Amino acid sequence: MSSQEANLETTSFSENPSSSLEQGKSPETESKSSKKRKWTCNICGVQIKRRNRQSHLDSDIHKNLVKLQ
């Protein structure tokens, strides 16, 4: 991981600095503990802020990938 990436991790999770160590866990269990963490769509593989999850699930990109499966 480059120092620039590490910087992005700490700024996006400012109240939870240890979260970068927990990236390896499955997205469902990891993101339940904190609303500010990133969420990964299991279908698209998209990483977004958890509060934007619903808008992603409603998006055309997501719906098209669901149809393809």
PQR file with spaces between the fields and no chain letter, atoms N, CA, C, O and H, PARSE charges and radii, in Angstrom:
ATOM       1  N    MET     1       0.852   -1.202    0.000 -0.4000 1.5000
ATOM       2  CA   MET     1       0.000    0.000    0.000 -0.0000 2.0000
ATOM       3  C    MET     1       0.884    1.247    0.000  0.5500 1.7000
ATOM       4  O    MET     1       1.801    1.364    0.813 -0.5500 1.4000
ATOM       5  N    SER     2       0.612    2.149   -0.887 -0.4000 1.5000
ATOM       6  CA   SER     2       1.401    3.379   -0.930 -0.0000 2.0000
ATOM       7  C    SER     2       0.982    4.317    0.195  0.5500 1.7000
ATOM       8  O    SER     2      -0.094    4.159    0.771 -0.5500 1.4000
ATOM       9  H    SER     2      -0.132    2.054   -1.548  0.4000 1.0000
ATOM      10  N    SER     3       1.832    5.293    0.508 -0.4000 1.5000
ATOM      11  CA   SER     3       1.501    6.227    1.583 -0.0000 2.0000
ATOM      12  C    SER     3       0.278    7.060    1.223  0.5500 1.7000
ATOM      13  O    SER     3      -0.472    7.474    2.106 -0.5500 1.4000
ATOM      14  H    SER     3       2.706    5.422    0.040  0.4000 1.0000
ATOM      15  N    GLN     4       0.073    7.306   -0.065 -0.4000 1.5000
ATOM      16  CA   GLN     4      -1.100    8.076   -0.485 -0.0000 2.0000
ATOM      17  C    GLN     4      -2.375    7.282   -0.196  0.5500 1.7000
ATOM      18  O    GLN     4      -3.358    7.844    0.288 -0.5500 1.4000
ATOM      19  H    GLN     4       0.683    6.970   -0.782  0.4000 1.0000
ATOM      20  N    GLU     5      -2.364    5.993   -0.487 -0.4000 1.5000
ATOM      21  CA   GLU     5      -3.521    5.152   -0.189 -0.0000 2.0000
ATOM      22  C    GLU     5      -3.782    5.103    1.310  0.5500 1.7000
ATOM      23  O    GLU     5      -4.932    5.159    1.745 -0.5500 1.4000
ATOM      24  H    GLU     5      -1.566    5.537   -0.880  0.4000 1.0000
ATOM      25  N    ALA     6      -2.727    4.998    2.093 -0.4000 1.5000
ATOM      26  CA   ALA     6      -2.884    4.967    3.540 -0.0000 2.0000
ATOM      27  C    ALA     6      -3.527    6.255    4.033  0.5500 1.7000
ATOM      28  O    ALA     6      -4.354    6.231    4.944 -0.5500 1.4000
ATOM      29  H    ALA     6      -1.793    4.952    1.740  0.4000 1.0000
ATOM      30  N    ASN     7      -3.150    7.370    3.438 -0.4000 1.5000
ATOM      31  CA   ASN     7      -3.757    8.648    3.779 -0.0000 2.0000
ATOM      32  C    ASN     7      -5.248    8.643    3.511  0.5500 1.7000
ATOM      33  O    ASN     7      -6.030    9.102    4.344 -0.5500 1.4000
ATOM      34  H    ASN     7      -2.478    7.390    2.698  0.4000 1.0000
ATOM      35  N    LEU     8      -5.652    8.130    2.359 -0.4000 1.5000
ATOM      36  CA   LEU     8      -7.074    8.072    2.019 -0.0000 2.0000
ATOM      37  C    LEU     8      -7.826    7.211    3.022  0.5500 1.7000
ATOM      38  O    LEU     8      -8.931    7.560    3.436 -0.5500 1.4000
ATOM      39  H    LEU     8      -5.017    7.758    1.682  0.4000 1.0000
ATOM      40  N    GLU     9      -7.238    6.096    3.412 -0.4000 1.5000
ATOM      41  CA   GLU     9      -7.882    5.217    4.386 -0.0000 2.0000
ATOM      42  C    GLU     9      -8.146    5.953    5.693  0.5500 1.7000
ATOM      43  O    GLU     9      -9.252    5.894    6.232 -0.5500 1.4000
ATOM      44  H    GLU     9      -6.340    5.812    3.075  0.4000 1.0000
ATOM      45  N    THR    10      -7.130    6.646    6.201 -0.4000 1.5000
ATOM      46  CA   THR    10      -7.296    7.285    7.501 -0.0000 2.0000
ATOM      47  C    THR    10      -8.246    8.470    7.439  0.5500 1.7000
ATOM      48  O    THR    10      -8.933    8.746    8.422 -0.5500 1.4000
ATOM      49  H    THR    10      -6.232    6.693    5.764  0.4000 1.0000
ATOM      50  N    THR    11      -8.309    9.179    6.321 -0.4000 1.5000
ATOM      51  CA   THR    11      -9.226   10.314    6.255 -0.0000 2.0000
ATOM      52  C    THR    11     -10.667    9.848    6.117  0.5500 1.7000
ATOM      53  O    THR    11     -11.561   10.445    6.717 -0.5500 1.4000
ATOM      54  H    THR    11      -7.750    8.955    5.522  0.4000 1.0000
ATOM      55  N    SER    12     -10.919    8.791    5.336 -0.4000 1.5000
ATOM      56  CA   SER    12     -12.299    8.363    5.158 -0.0000 2.0000
ATOM      57  C    SER    12     -12.838    7.652    6.400  0.5500 1.7000
ATOM      58  O    SER    12     -14.051    7.589    6.598 -0.5500 1.4000
ATOM      59  H    SER    12     -10.193    8.307    4.848  0.4000 1.0000
ATOM      60  N    PHE    13     -11.956    7.123    7.229 -0.4000 1.5000
ATOM      61  CA   PHE    13     -12.394    6.455    8.445 -0.0000 2.0000
ATOM      62  C    PHE    13     -11.814    7.162    9.668  0.5500 1.7000
ATOM      63  O    PHE    13     -11.277    6.512   10.566 -0.5500 1.4000
ATOM      64  H    PHE    13     -10.970    7.175    7.068  0.4000 1.0000
ATOM      65  N    SER    14     -11.919    8.478    9.705 -0.4000 1.5000
ATOM      66  CA   SER    14     -11.205    9.239   10.726 -0.0000 2.0000
ATOM      67  C    SER    14     -11.577    8.826   12.148  0.5500 1.7000
ATOM      68  O    SER    14     -10.714    8.828   13.025 -0.5500 1.4000
ATOM      69  H    SER    14     -12.356    9.006    8.976  0.4000 1.0000
ATOM      70  N    GLU    15     -12.850    8.468   12.400 -0.4000 1.5000
ATOM      71  CA   GLU    15     -13.208    8.104   13.767 -0.0000 2.0000
ATOM      72  C    GLU    15     -12.888    6.647   14.075  0.5500 1.7000
ATOM      73  O    GLU    15     -13.078    6.200   15.206 -0.5500 1.4000
ATOM      74  H    GLU    15     -13.551    8.466   11.687  0.4000 1.0000
ATOM      75  N    ASN    16     -12.409    5.907   13.094 -0.4000 1.5000
ATOM      76  CA   ASN    16     -12.129    4.492   13.294 -0.0000 2.0000
ATOM      77  C    ASN    16     -10.832    4.100   12.582  0.5500 1.7000
ATOM      78  O    ASN    16     -10.878    3.415   11.560 -0.5500 1.4000
ATOM      79  H    ASN    16     -12.254    6.270   12.175  0.4000 1.0000
ATOM      80  N    PRO    17      -9.685    4.520   13.101 -0.5600 1.5000
ATOM      81  CA   PRO    17      -8.418    4.329   12.391  0.2800 2.0000
ATOM      82  C    PRO    17      -8.019    2.864   12.204  0.5500 1.7000
ATOM      83  O    PRO    17      -7.220    2.565   11.317 -0.5500 1.4000
ATOM      84  N    SER    18      -8.547    1.951   13.006 -0.4000 1.5000
ATOM      85  CA   SER    18      -8.150    0.554   12.886 -0.0000 2.0000
ATOM      86  C    SER    18      -8.851   -0.154   11.733  0.5500 1.7000
ATOM      87  O    SER    18      -8.508   -1.293   11.419 -0.5500 1.4000
ATOM      88  H    SER    18      -9.196    2.194   13.727  0.4000 1.0000
ATOM      89  N    SER    19      -9.814    0.487   11.101 -0.4000 1.5000
ATOM      90  CA   SER    19     -10.624   -0.197   10.089 -0.0000 2.0000
ATOM      91  C    SER    19      -9.809   -0.645    8.882  0.5500 1.7000
ATOM      92  O    SER    19     -10.180   -1.620    8.229 -0.5500 1.4000
ATOM      93  H    SER    19     -10.092    1.413   11.356  0.4000 1.0000
ATOM      94  N    SER    20      -8.711    0.035    8.567 -0.4000 1.5000
ATOM      95  CA   SER    20      -7.923   -0.371    7.408 -0.0000 2.0000
ATOM      96  C    SER    20      -7.339   -1.772    7.616  0.5500 1.7000
ATOM      97  O    SER    20      -7.087   -2.486    6.646 -0.5500 1.4000
ATOM      98  H    SER    20      -8.410    0.827    9.098  0.4000 1.0000
ATOM      99  N    LEU    21      -7.124   -2.165    8.864 -0.4000 1.5000
ATOM     100  CA   LEU    21      -6.627   -3.497    9.158 -0.0000 2.0000
ATOM     101  C    LEU    21      -7.716   -4.541    8.954  0.5500 1.7000
ATOM     102  O    LEU    21      -7.414   -5.716    8.745 -0.5500 1.4000
ATOM     103  H    LEU    21      -7.328   -1.584    9.652  0.4000 1.0000
ATOM     104  N    GLU    22      -8.971   -4.131    9.011 -0.4000 1.5000
ATOM     105  CA   GLU    22     -10.092   -5.055    8.931 -0.0000 2.0000
ATOM     106  C    GLU    22     -10.642   -5.188    7.517  0.5500 1.7000
ATOM     107  O    GLU    22     -11.671   -5.836    7.323 -0.5500 1.4000
ATOM     108  H    GLU    22      -9.217   -3.176    9.180  0.4000 1.0000
ATOM     109  N    GLN    23      -9.979   -4.585    6.514 -0.4000 1.5000
ATOM     110  CA   GLN    23     -10.483   -4.630    5.143 -0.0000 2.0000
ATOM     111  C    GLN    23     -10.651   -6.069    4.649  0.5500 1.7000
ATOM     112  O    GLN    23     -11.509   -6.336    3.808 -0.5500 1.4000
ATOM     113  H    GLN    23      -9.143   -4.059    6.672  0.4000 1.0000
ATOM     114  N    GLY    24      -9.842   -6.993    5.162 -0.4000 1.5000
ATOM     115  CA   GLY    24      -9.884   -8.359    4.674 -0.0000 2.0000
ATOM     116  C    GLY    24     -11.141   -9.128    5.042  0.5500 1.7000
ATOM     117  O    GLY    24     -11.453  -10.132    4.403 -0.5500 1.4000
ATOM     118  H    GLY    24      -9.145   -6.776    5.845  0.4000 1.0000
ATOM     119  N    LYS    25     -11.868   -8.683    6.053 -0.4000 1.5000
ATOM     120  CA   LYS    25     -13.080   -9.386    6.470 -0.0000 2.0000
ATOM     121  C    LYS    25     -14.176   -9.255    5.420  0.5500 1.7000
ATOM     122  O    LYS    25     -14.099   -8.403    4.535 -0.5500 1.4000
ATOM     123  H    LYS    25     -11.615   -7.866    6.572  0.4000 1.0000
ATOM     124  N    SER    26     -15.186  -10.093    5.520 -0.4000 1.5000
ATOM     125  CA   SER    26     -16.288   -9.997    4.558 -0.0000 2.0000
ATOM     126  C    SER    26     -17.045   -8.687    4.771  0.5500 1.7000
ATOM     127  O    SER    26     -17.222   -8.253    5.909 -0.5500 1.4000
ATOM     128  H    SER    26     -15.249  -10.785    6.239  0.4000 1.0000
ATOM     129  N    PRO    27     -17.491   -8.059    3.690 -0.5600 1.5000
ATOM     130  CA   PRO    27     -18.103   -6.726    3.787  0.2800 2.0000
ATOM     131  C    PRO    27     -19.346   -6.669    4.677  0.5500 1.7000
ATOM     132  O    PRO    27     -19.569   -5.668    5.359 -0.5500 1.4000
ATOM     133  N    GLU    28     -20.155   -7.727    4.678 -0.4000 1.5000
ATOM     134  CA   GLU    28     -21.378   -7.693    5.483 -0.0000 2.0000
ATOM     135  C    GLU    28     -21.072   -7.542    6.973  0.5500 1.7000
ATOM     136  O    GLU    28     -21.591   -6.637    7.626 -0.5500 1.4000
ATOM     137  H    GLU    28     -19.974   -8.540    4.124  0.4000 1.0000
ATOM     138  N    THR    29     -20.230   -8.429    7.510 -0.4000 1.5000
ATOM     139  CA   THR    29     -19.963   -8.396    8.938 -0.0000 2.0000
ATOM     140  C    THR    29     -19.151   -7.166    9.314  0.5500 1.7000
ATOM     141  O    THR    29     -19.330   -6.608   10.397 -0.5500 1.4000
ATOM     142  H    THR    29     -19.808   -9.165    6.980  0.4000 1.0000
ATOM     143  N    GLU    30     -18.263   -6.744    8.431 -0.4000 1.5000
ATOM     144  CA   GLU    30     -17.394   -5.609    8.739 -0.0000 2.0000
ATOM     145  C    GLU    30     -18.185   -4.312    8.855  0.5500 1.7000
ATOM     146  O    GLU    30     -17.927   -3.503    9.746 -0.5500 1.4000
ATOM     147  H    GLU    30     -18.118   -7.197    7.551  0.4000 1.0000
ATOM     148  N    SER    31     -19.146   -4.112    7.959 -0.4000 1.5000
ATOM     149  CA   SER    31     -19.779   -2.801    7.873 -0.0000 2.0000
ATOM     150  C    SER    31     -20.917   -2.604    8.873  0.5500 1.7000
ATOM     151  O    SER    31     -21.364   -1.473    9.068 -0.5500 1.4000
ATOM     152  H    SER    31     -19.355   -4.769    7.235  0.4000 1.0000
ATOM     153  N    LYS    32     -21.395   -3.668    9.509 -0.4000 1.5000
ATOM     154  CA   LYS    32     -22.504   -3.491   10.450 -0.0000 2.0000
ATOM     155  C    LYS    32     -22.115   -2.662   11.672  0.5500 1.7000
ATOM     156  O    LYS    32     -22.955   -1.953   12.227 -0.5500 1.4000
ATOM     157  H    LYS    32     -21.033   -4.586    9.352  0.4000 1.0000
ATOM     158  N    SER    33     -20.865   -2.741   12.095 -0.4000 1.5000
ATOM     159  CA   SER    33     -20.464   -2.068   13.324 -0.0000 2.0000
ATOM     160  C    SER    33     -20.362   -0.557   13.178  0.5500 1.7000
ATOM     161  O    SER    33     -20.485    0.163   14.168 -0.5500 1.4000
ATOM     162  H    SER    33     -20.183   -3.317   11.644  0.4000 1.0000
ATOM     163  N    SER    34     -20.138   -0.061   11.962 -0.4000 1.5000
ATOM     164  CA   SER    34     -19.957    1.378   11.773 -0.0000 2.0000
ATOM     165  C    SER    34     -20.613    1.841   10.485  0.5500 1.7000
ATOM     166  O    SER    34     -20.380    1.264    9.422 -0.5500 1.4000
ATOM     167  H    SER    34     -20.038   -0.647   11.158  0.4000 1.0000
ATOM     168  N    LYS    35     -21.431    2.876   10.574 -0.4000 1.5000
ATOM     169  CA   LYS    35     -22.143    3.379    9.395 -0.0000 2.0000
ATOM     170  C    LYS    35     -21.207    4.065    8.406  0.5500 1.7000
ATOM     171  O    LYS    35     -21.535    4.169    7.224 -0.5500 1.4000
ATOM     172  H    LYS    35     -21.620    3.344   11.437  0.4000 1.0000
ATOM     173  N    LYS    36     -20.047    4.533    8.865 -0.4000 1.5000
ATOM     174  CA   LYS    36     -19.158    5.311    8.005 -0.0000 2.0000
ATOM     175  C    LYS    36     -18.261    4.443    7.135  0.5500 1.7000
ATOM     176  O    LYS    36     -17.600    4.958    6.233 -0.5500 1.4000
ATOM     177  H    LYS    36     -19.780    4.448    9.825  0.4000 1.0000
ATOM     178  N    ARG    37     -18.222    3.138    7.384 -0.4000 1.5000
ATOM     179  CA   ARG    37     -17.327    2.273    6.630 -0.0000 2.0000
ATOM     180  C    ARG    37     -17.798    2.064    5.210  0.5500 1.7000
ATOM     181  O    ARG    37     -18.954    2.321    4.874 -0.5500 1.4000
ATOM     182  H    ARG    37     -18.759    2.720    8.117  0.4000 1.0000
ATOM     183  N    LYS    38     -16.883    1.594    4.384 -0.4000 1.5000
ATOM     184  CA   LYS    38     -17.244    1.276    3.005 -0.0000 2.0000
ATOM     185  C    LYS    38     -17.988   -0.049    2.966  0.5500 1.7000
ATOM     186  O    LYS    38     -17.768   -0.933    3.794 -0.5500 1.4000
ATOM     187  H    LYS    38     -15.944    1.385    4.657  0.4000 1.0000
ATOM     188  N    TRP    39     -18.869   -0.161    1.990 -0.4000 1.5000
ATOM     189  CA   TRP    39     -19.650   -1.369    1.771 -0.0000 2.0000
ATOM     190  C    TRP    39     -19.326   -1.873    0.377  0.5500 1.7000
ATOM     191  O    TRP    39     -19.199   -1.081   -0.557 -0.5500 1.4000
ATOM     192  H    TRP    39     -19.047    0.557    1.317  0.4000 1.0000
ATOM     193  N    THR    40     -19.193   -3.173    0.228 -0.4000 1.5000
ATOM     194  CA   THR    40     -18.890   -3.744   -1.078 -0.0000 2.0000
ATOM     195  C    THR    40     -20.099   -4.512   -1.572  0.5500 1.7000
ATOM     196  O    THR    40     -20.603   -5.405   -0.891 -0.5500 1.4000
ATOM     197  H    THR    40     -19.297   -3.817    0.986  0.4000 1.0000
ATOM     198  N    CYS    41     -20.560   -4.158   -2.765 -0.4000 1.5000
ATOM     199  CA   CYS    41     -21.670   -4.889   -3.382 -0.0000 2.0000
ATOM     200  C    CYS    41     -21.162   -6.260   -3.804  0.5500 1.7000
ATOM     201  O    CYS    41     -20.190   -6.360   -4.553 -0.5500 1.4000
ATOM     202  H    CYS    41     -20.150   -3.433   -3.318  0.4000 1.0000
ATOM     203  N    ASN    42     -21.814   -7.318   -3.327 -0.4000 1.5000
ATOM     204  CA   ASN    42     -21.361   -8.673   -3.652 -0.0000 2.0000
ATOM     205  C    ASN    42     -21.561   -9.015   -5.121  0.5500 1.7000
ATOM     206  O    ASN    42     -20.871   -9.887   -5.648 -0.5500 1.4000
ATOM     207  H    ASN    42     -22.603   -7.237   -2.718  0.4000 1.0000
ATOM     208  N    ILE    43     -22.488   -8.348   -5.788 -0.4000 1.5000
ATOM     209  CA   ILE    43     -22.769   -8.634   -7.191 -0.0000 2.0000
ATOM     210  C    ILE    43     -21.834   -7.854   -8.108  0.5500 1.7000
ATOM     211  O    ILE    43     -21.239   -8.418   -9.027 -0.5500 1.4000
ATOM     212  H    ILE    43     -23.048   -7.639   -5.360  0.4000 1.0000
ATOM     213  N    CYS    44     -21.708   -6.559   -7.856 -0.4000 1.5000
ATOM     214  CA   CYS    44     -20.910   -5.692   -8.737 -0.0000 2.0000
ATOM     215  C    CYS    44     -19.456   -5.584   -8.298  0.5500 1.7000
ATOM     216  O    CYS    44     -18.586   -5.296   -9.120 -0.5500 1.4000
ATOM     217  H    CYS    44     -22.191   -6.100   -7.110  0.4000 1.0000
ATOM     218  N    GLY    45     -19.179   -5.806   -7.028 -0.4000 1.5000
ATOM     219  CA   GLY    45     -17.839   -5.597   -6.511 -0.0000 2.0000
ATOM     220  C    GLY    45     -17.509   -4.132   -6.313  0.5500 1.7000
ATOM     221  O    GLY    45     -16.339   -3.769   -6.185 -0.5500 1.4000
ATOM     222  H    GLY    45     -19.885   -6.040   -6.360  0.4000 1.0000
ATOM     223  N    VAL    46     -18.532   -3.282   -6.286 -0.4000 1.5000
ATOM     224  CA   VAL    46     -18.330   -1.840   -6.145 -0.0000 2.0000
ATOM     225  C    VAL    46     -18.159   -1.503   -4.671  0.5500 1.7000
ATOM     226  O    VAL    46     -18.911   -1.989   -3.826 -0.5500 1.4000
ATOM     227  H    VAL    46     -19.482   -3.576   -6.390  0.4000 1.0000
ATOM     228  N    GLN    47     -17.164   -0.667   -4.364 -0.4000 1.5000
ATOM     229  CA   GLN    47     -16.993   -0.193   -2.991 -0.0000 2.0000
ATOM     230  C    GLN    47     -17.495    1.234   -2.884  0.5500 1.7000
ATOM     231  O    GLN    47     -17.029    2.124   -3.595 -0.5500 1.4000
ATOM     232  H    GLN    47     -16.553   -0.273   -5.050  0.4000 1.0000
ATOM     233  N    ILE    48     -18.463    1.446   -1.975 -0.4000 1.5000
ATOM     234  CA   ILE    48     -19.037    2.774   -1.786 -0.0000 2.0000
ATOM     235  C    ILE    48     -19.268    3.014   -0.309  0.5500 1.7000
ATOM     236  O    ILE    48     -19.243    2.075    0.486 -0.5500 1.4000
ATOM     237  H    ILE    48     -18.841    0.722   -1.397  0.4000 1.0000
ATOM     238  N    LYS    49     -19.493    4.262    0.065 -0.4000 1.5000
ATOM     239  CA   LYS    49     -19.859    4.561    1.445 -0.0000 2.0000
ATOM     240  C    LYS    49     -21.180    3.876    1.753  0.5500 1.7000
ATOM     241  O    LYS    49     -22.063    3.787    0.900 -0.5500 1.4000
ATOM     242  H    LYS    49     -19.513    5.026   -0.580  0.4000 1.0000
ATOM     243  N    ARG    50     -21.303    3.393    2.985 -0.4000 1.5000
ATOM     244  CA   ARG    50     -22.474    2.604    3.346 -0.0000 2.0000
ATOM     245  C    ARG    50     -23.777    3.376    3.167  0.5500 1.7000
ATOM     246  O    ARG    50     -24.801    2.795    2.809 -0.5500 1.4000
ATOM     247  H    ARG    50     -20.585    3.465    3.678  0.4000 1.0000
ATOM     248  N    ARG    51     -23.738    4.700    3.417 -0.4000 1.5000
ATOM     249  CA   ARG    51     -24.984    5.458    3.293 -0.0000 2.0000
ATOM     250  C    ARG    51     -25.439    5.607    1.850  0.5500 1.7000
ATOM     251  O    ARG    51     -26.594    5.953    1.601 -0.5500 1.4000
ATOM     252  H    ARG    51     -22.906    5.172    3.707  0.4000 1.0000
ATOM     253  N    ASN    52     -24.540    5.347    0.882 -0.4000 1.5000
ATOM     254  CA   ASN    52     -24.912    5.411   -0.534 -0.0000 2.0000
ATOM     255  C    ASN    52     -25.323    4.050   -1.082  0.5500 1.7000
ATOM     256  O    ASN    52     -25.580    3.906   -2.278 -0.5500 1.4000
ATOM     257  H    ASN    52     -23.602    5.066    1.084  0.4000 1.0000
ATOM     258  N    ARG    53     -25.384    3.053   -0.203 -0.4000 1.5000
ATOM     259  CA   ARG    53     -25.645    1.693   -0.650 -0.0000 2.0000
ATOM     260  C    ARG    53     -26.983    1.568   -1.365  0.5500 1.7000
ATOM     261  O    ARG    53     -27.062    0.935   -2.418 -0.5500 1.4000
ATOM     262  H    ARG    53     -25.175    3.170    0.768  0.4000 1.0000
ATOM     263  N    GLN    54     -28.037    2.162   -0.810 -0.4000 1.5000
ATOM     264  CA   GLN    54     -29.360    1.997   -1.397 -0.0000 2.0000
ATOM     265  C    GLN    54     -29.437    2.602   -2.792  0.5500 1.7000
ATOM     266  O    GLN    54     -30.059    2.029   -3.686 -0.5500 1.4000
ATOM     267  H    GLN    54     -27.973    2.676    0.046  0.4000 1.0000
ATOM     268  N    SER    55     -28.805    3.761   -2.983 -0.4000 1.5000
ATOM     269  CA   SER    55     -28.832    4.371   -4.315 -0.0000 2.0000
ATOM     270  C    SER    55     -28.082    3.495   -5.321  0.5500 1.7000
ATOM     271  O    SER    55     -28.438    3.467   -6.499 -0.5500 1.4000
ATOM     272  H    SER    55     -28.300    4.227   -2.257  0.4000 1.0000
ATOM     273  N    HIS    56     -27.056    2.787   -4.871 -0.4000 1.5000
ATOM     274  CA   HIS    56     -26.360    1.858   -5.768 -0.0000 2.0000
ATOM     275  C    HIS    56     -27.263    0.677   -6.119  0.5500 1.7000
ATOM     276  O    HIS    56     -27.316    0.253   -7.274 -0.5500 1.4000
ATOM     277  H    HIS    56     -26.767    2.810   -3.914  0.4000 1.0000
ATOM     278  N    LEU    57     -27.975    0.146   -5.120 -0.4000 1.5000
ATOM     279  CA   LEU    57     -28.846   -1.000   -5.373 -0.0000 2.0000
ATOM     280  C    LEU    57     -29.973   -0.638   -6.334  0.5500 1.7000
ATOM     281  O    LEU    57     -30.481   -1.504   -7.046 -0.5500 1.4000
ATOM     282  H    LEU    57     -27.932    0.490   -4.182  0.4000 1.0000
ATOM     283  N    ASP    58     -30.367    0.636   -6.359 -0.4000 1.5000
ATOM     284  CA   ASP    58     -31.418    1.091   -7.271 -0.0000 2.0000
ATOM     285  C    ASP    58     -30.877    1.469   -8.647  0.5500 1.7000
ATOM     286  O    ASP    58     -31.657    1.716   -9.566 -0.5500 1.4000
ATOM     287  H    ASP    58     -29.954    1.339   -5.781  0.4000 1.0000
ATOM     288  N    SER    59     -29.561    1.519   -8.803 -0.4000 1.5000
ATOM     289  CA   SER    59     -28.980    2.013  -10.055 -0.0000 2.0000
ATOM     290  C    SER    59     -29.122    0.993  -11.187  0.5500 1.7000
ATOM     291  O    SER    59     -29.260   -0.207  -10.953 -0.5500 1.4000
ATOM     292  H    SER    59     -28.927    1.319   -8.056  0.4000 1.0000
ATOM     293  N    ASP    60     -29.083    1.509  -12.426 -0.4000 1.5000
ATOM     294  CA   ASP    60     -29.205    0.655  -13.612 -0.0000 2.0000
ATOM     295  C    ASP    60     -28.041   -0.329  -13.709  0.5500 1.7000
ATOM     296  O    ASP    60     -28.225   -1.480  -14.105 -0.5500 1.4000
ATOM     297  H    ASP    60     -28.971    2.484  -12.616  0.4000 1.0000
ATOM     298  N    ILE    61     -26.846    0.127  -13.349 -0.4000 1.5000
ATOM     299  CA   ILE    61     -25.658   -0.733  -13.439 -0.0000 2.0000
ATOM     300  C    ILE    61     -25.872   -1.996  -12.604  0.5500 1.7000
ATOM     301  O    ILE    61     -25.629   -3.110  -13.067 -0.5500 1.4000
ATOM     302  H    ILE    61     -26.696    1.062  -13.028  0.4000 1.0000
ATOM     303  N    HIS    62     -26.329   -1.803  -11.373 -0.4000 1.5000
ATOM     304  CA   HIS    62     -26.548   -2.927  -10.469 -0.0000 2.0000
ATOM     305  C    HIS    62     -27.660   -3.835  -11.001  0.5500 1.7000
ATOM     306  O    HIS    62     -27.509   -5.056  -11.030 -0.5500 1.4000
ATOM     307  H    HIS    62     -26.526   -0.898  -10.997  0.4000 1.0000
ATOM     308  N    LYS    63     -28.770   -3.237  -11.420 -0.4000 1.5000
ATOM     309  CA   LYS    63     -29.904   -4.038  -11.891 -0.0000 2.0000
ATOM     310  C    LYS    63     -29.536   -4.862  -13.121  0.5500 1.7000
ATOM     311  O    LYS    63     -29.966   -6.008  -13.253 -0.5500 1.4000
ATOM     312  H    LYS    63     -28.892   -2.245  -11.396  0.4000 1.0000
ATOM     313  N    ASN    64     -28.736   -4.277  -14.030 -0.4000 1.5000
ATOM     314  CA   ASN    64     -28.320   -5.019  -15.222 -0.0000 2.0000
ATOM     315  C    ASN    64     -27.443   -6.206  -14.855  0.5500 1.7000
ATOM     316  O    ASN    64     -27.574   -7.278  -15.446 -0.5500 1.4000
ATOM     317  H    ASN    64     -28.387   -3.346  -13.923  0.4000 1.0000
ATOM     318  N    LEU    65     -26.554   -6.029  -13.889 -0.4000 1.5000
ATOM     319  CA   LEU    65     -25.694   -7.134  -13.474 -0.0000 2.0000
ATOM     320  C    LEU    65     -26.501   -8.228  -12.790  0.5500 1.7000
ATOM     321  O    LEU    65     -26.188   -9.410  -12.932 -0.5500 1.4000
ATOM     322  H    LEU    65     -26.448   -5.158  -13.409  0.4000 1.0000
ATOM     323  N    VAL    66     -27.539   -7.844  -12.049 -0.4000 1.5000
ATOM     324  CA   VAL    66     -28.393   -8.842  -11.405 -0.0000 2.0000
ATOM     325  C    VAL    66     -29.111   -9.671  -12.472  0.5500 1.7000
ATOM     326  O    VAL    66     -29.221  -10.891  -12.349 -0.5500 1.4000
ATOM     327  H    VAL    66     -27.793   -6.884  -11.934  0.4000 1.0000
ATOM     328  N    LYS    67     -29.599   -8.998  -13.522 -0.4000 1.5000
ATOM     329  CA   LYS    67     -30.291   -9.709  -14.613 -0.0000 2.0000
ATOM     330  C    LYS    67     -29.361  -10.701  -15.306  0.5500 1.7000
ATOM     331  O    LYS    67     -29.789  -11.789  -15.689 -0.5500 1.4000
ATOM     332  H    LYS    67     -29.510   -8.007  -13.622  0.4000 1.0000
ATOM     333  N    LEU    68     -28.092  -10.329  -15.468 -0.4000 1.5000
ATOM     334  CA   LEU    68     -27.139  -11.181  -16.180 -0.0000 2.0000
ATOM     335  C    LEU    68     -26.819  -12.463  -15.423  0.5500 1.7000
ATOM     336  O    LEU    68     -26.444  -13.466  -16.031 -0.5500 1.4000
ATOM     337  H    LEU    68     -27.744   -9.445  -15.157  0.4000 1.0000
ATOM     338  N    GLN    69     -26.962  -12.438  -14.124 -0.4000 1.5000
ATOM     339  CA   GLN    69     -26.578  -13.616  -13.333 -0.0000 2.0000
ATOM     340  C    GLN    69     -27.612  -14.722  -13.409  0.5500 1.7000
ATOM     341  O    GLN    69     -27.435  -15.776  -12.798 -0.5500 1.4000
ATOM     342  H    GLN    69     -27.266  -11.624  -13.630  0.4000 1.0000
